[in-house]
Amino acid sequence: MAAPEASTAAVPTLYTNNTLRNAFGGVLSFFILLLIGVLAFSIRLFSVIKYESVIHEFDPYFNYRVTQFLTKKGIYEFWNWFDDRTWYPLGRVIGGTVYPGLTLTAGTIWWLLNSLNIPLSVETVCVFTAPIFSAFASWATYLLTKEVKGAGAGLTSAVLLAMVPSYISRSVAGSYDNEAVAIFALIFTFYLYLKTLNTGSLFYATLNSLAYFYMVCSWGGYTFIINLIPMHVLLCIVTGRYSSRLYIAYAPLVVLGTLLAALVPVVGFNAVMTSEHFASFLVFIIIHVVAFVYYIKGILSPKMFKVAVTLVVTVGLAVCCAVIAVLIALVASSPTKGWSGRSLSLLDPTYASKYIPIIASVSEHQPPTWPSYFMDINVLAFLVPAGIIACFLPLSDASSFVVLYIATSVYFSGVMVRLMLVLAPAACITSGIALSEAFDVLTGSIKFQLPGVTSNAEVDAGETSSDTSEAQTDEVKAEKPDDTSKNRPLKKSKKKERELAENPPAKATAKAKAKAEKKRLLALPLEASVISLLLLVVLGAFYVVHSVWAAAEAYSAPSIVLTTRSRDGLHVFDDFREAYAWLSHNTDVNDKVASWWDYGYQTTAMANRTVIVDNNTWNNTHIATVGTAMSSPERAAWEIFHSLDVKYVLVVFGGLIGYPSDDINKFLWMVRIGGGVFPHIKEPDYLRDGQYRIDSQATPTVLNCLMYKLSYYRFVETDGKAYDRVRRTEIGKKYFKLTHFEEVFTTHHWMVRIYKLKPLKNRIRGKAKKSKLKTSSTSSSKRSGTKKKNPWQ
Amino acid sequence: MEAWIRARVTLALTLFALLFFVSRSSPPRQFVISNAERRIDLSSHIINVHLTLKVENTGTRPASEVVLTLTPTEVDHLAMVDALAIKGKRKKTTSVRLEVKPTELPDAPPIDAKYFTIYLADPLNSGESTTLEVLYVFMHFLEPFPAEIAQSESQLVFYHDTALILSPYHIKQQTTFIKTPSTKVESFIRVEPTNRVGTEIKYGPYEDCPPYSISPIHVHFENNSPFAVVEELVQEIEISHWGNIQVTEHYTLVHAGARHKGVFSRVDYQSRQFSNGASSFRYLLARLPARVHSVYYRDEIGNISSSHLRTNSLKSELEIEPRYPLFGGWKATFVIGYGLPLQDFLFESSDDKRYLNFTFGCPLIGMVVDKLTIKVVLPEGSTDPSPVVPFPVEHRLEAKYSSLDVIGRTVVVLEKKNFVPMHNSHFQVYYTFNPIFMLAEPLMLASAFFMFFVACVAYIHIDLSIRK
């Protein structure tokens, strides 16, 4: 831990009685950090306690399956893994298309435990990876904020991050997704960047590149780092804050980081070829120019320097223009201008919904609403502006970085709900700074007003809050060790601190006097400080209560098992696993199962059956084919599925119990995505007066499409009326038969229905034969017509 | 249909062969069975055959070996055979269990038959007679016909046997009773005198049957009892001397009846419970030992939420429901695990050894197990394990590494094929264990932490910087 080190470094020779106090503070902050880690871990266990130790949702199932493969087959097999159980018949190269950070992390943990003869299953390790890494993330936040505003702010930010709902939503036990480790990697990379910036140590710069490498391994969000850091460097240069430390912080990161990033198969040459990375190279050039200018300035006389500047500027401009022209030409030659769809939708929020229905169809890619800000970062939203102000008093390299970080992440979170996750650490850091500064000022003025009581007053102030919230006590107590070093703007390096510590006593007393003077100016009236202190504690308590509620109620449901509370107790809907277990035990191991892509990962992971499409939506055409089949009439759908060698079709139906996110509600997306590739599927055919409905007003296209039929087959026999509890209406067509599909399994609450494709008939019925003979003359034209309709025949 | 015909043809051929050989060789036998009564219970998929034989020694010398004969198909499906000698007159009868072993007869007629010998406790003198009770248990012996049924059909099965008891001895008088689960009997072959009353079909009495005489019959009847079969059960019993026994049971369950064909309609299954899926099953009952704790029921994709545990001081009952109802041919896998207090099952024997006394068997009631593997994981450092099982099993030793083990734990693996509930009995595993080994792991952990703290202290006090 860095805490003891900080306290030993900041021992002033004058206050010898403070030595013990600082040492004590170091130990205290160590234990506080330990408790924060425990808090971060345990607040995420609600899902295990309330439900069970199980992998959640969709993507985590894929990661779990990859981890299983890794632990079973080893790392080399993993890199070369071609998965033929998904995207049938295309398959998918898993090793080259997956961010391996999470998988390798969990695999390493598992391997380590097993080599110590601690027999934990892969599943257990996967379930608990996210909580463990959120403890790491809160420690990283402590380190980062400590670099900006000292240990007190660090502890406050750490405790805020430990329970920020936005991060909890992605890192509860069982939520085994990339973000779980990526947020830690993100914060830790930023910390190392700031540490390098503050110390100018090449050692930290190297570590920074390694942390960046880990981040690249873990999550596609690494582009945020490689854009934010150049932006900050540029900001520093523009505001005249260029220093050799900045150069050391930045140049090795770009060189080493890019080289390391290119090692990750999924990134590869993208690290130098796509526009997301160009900003860093541009700034890399700029910082070298600036460094060169500073160097020349140092060795030349001012007059010579002016001459040199004019010379260089003219040449430089010409070169720059040439380079930029080349870059633009390169970028313009690629169809998406070198930007991937997700990144483009970041810059232009309407891009995705206009051009890529697959991206737009995912709820987490939608822009967030205001309540979701309150839900996800709660009171931090109000503390952030205060924190930004605190960052300007005084503005250092590090605090300007925090300001830039919060500003950009607020913008990005406004584009996509998912990126709220990037905002959360920034909000925690700034709020931590704000809270810490506020406590500092308030306790300081109380201390000032009560001259008789010296350090005890502070402790008392801390203890008043201890009843309300443990977390707040931590923060207040944490101020103590940092007290003496607070008024320094920022410690630049250990060396400087030592110099400071070796100041002659006289100088120190003068400083202390100045400090007292400053404090008098900042002092608030006693009552006001006490009251605002209490209010802050209440605010913190509110945050804690909200976070615990969010962790316990809102974000811990694993979504594969649903529960409702009724008068006669808890009711469990475990239909998904019922269906997957049935598929896994009662169908042939090589059978292909078609479903909408949402259930692809779960089907491969839980049922071990080959799927046509899955949540890795890399092939739009393939998804569109399934969408087309679902929105086609039975016969055409059967032909598409048959051509894909599909044996079973799985649909999710919530109409019986009122489960809203079922396939009927997603159906319009299938139509849109299908229609985007196969134009004979037209969205207006499925809408009556612009409205999507399945009741008696529904269009015949809807009532005859496969999705409708598979969902509502024999539904009327359950209650006699066929009342759909999700759409709150009686369905349009109640009695119909299936000719090309047969029901082979329906789960207990009808949530998952599995149909089997009937085999081709051996004998063509006489009637069909006759009609064929009749239309033999026109058959060629008709056939071409059908060909157009069904691209797979 | 075809299978049925084939079975009939085979039986007929066997009959011819038998008759042929019987007429040629009639070996002199010491015994004559004066009265034989056979009761065949077909109410579930486990077939119990109770055979009561009154054996009379007509030879000149005392003899103690009585031979039983079974056809090869019967032997293939035989789960167990048990013989009791009944002594004393009525009301004061005592039974003595006798040893039964498969044997080869040196002077056997060259027919396709397998033999078992009962070793009488006291040799039977010439002219004396005794009563033997033999229990055969067969599994997988009922043949579903039709082999595939739809959801709404009920399950019909064939039972093949002979009306006359196959025996190397002359049988003076014999009767066979076949009990069917319901009165719905499609067909059965009559061998006069044959009589059917309610759920019982009576064959006989037949007088004076020569050795090896048979008369093939079949009964085609409705049997909707759940044909639940555990294809494989691996039971792991881990002993911890810290006071706990952890039992983990891995099941592969299958419905071995007529295969389900075509559609499974949930709406039919839910609304017409009685006429639909009559042969399917949903609930299973496991009888666990008393004072069981931390019971779980899950499969490889997570917890299965449909189970109930009822405990009292004598026994615990766990009612479980697989994820989906099992129709013919459907499979399911699951795991049941529970903890037990150590003092109920682990005892010290007189010679300073310890022994585990545990039930050999499957806690699920009425379950046939094709392959049962019991692994007793002894604590680390225990030596000379020796299992004591009342019936023959295969056993071997393995090693297992569990939490922080260094030398590994000894695992006694017991394997038994064709296990039926009648096998349920206790078995013991004896071993020696020095309690000092219990301290190994805590000491190891403590020293590891100690080393860690020492390393921390050392790191803080060593200045590694190059420049001062």
Interface residues (C-beta under 8 A of the other chain):
Chain A: P4 E52 V54 L116 N117 I118 P119 I560 V561 V572 D574 R577 E578 Y580 A581 W582 H585 N586 M606 R714 E717 T718 E742 E743 V744 F745 T746 T747 H748 W750
Chain B: G262 V263 F264 S265 R266 V267 S271 D299 I301 G302 N303 I304 S305 S306 R323 Y324 G329 W330 K331 A332 T333 Y401 S402 S403 L404 D405 V406 I460
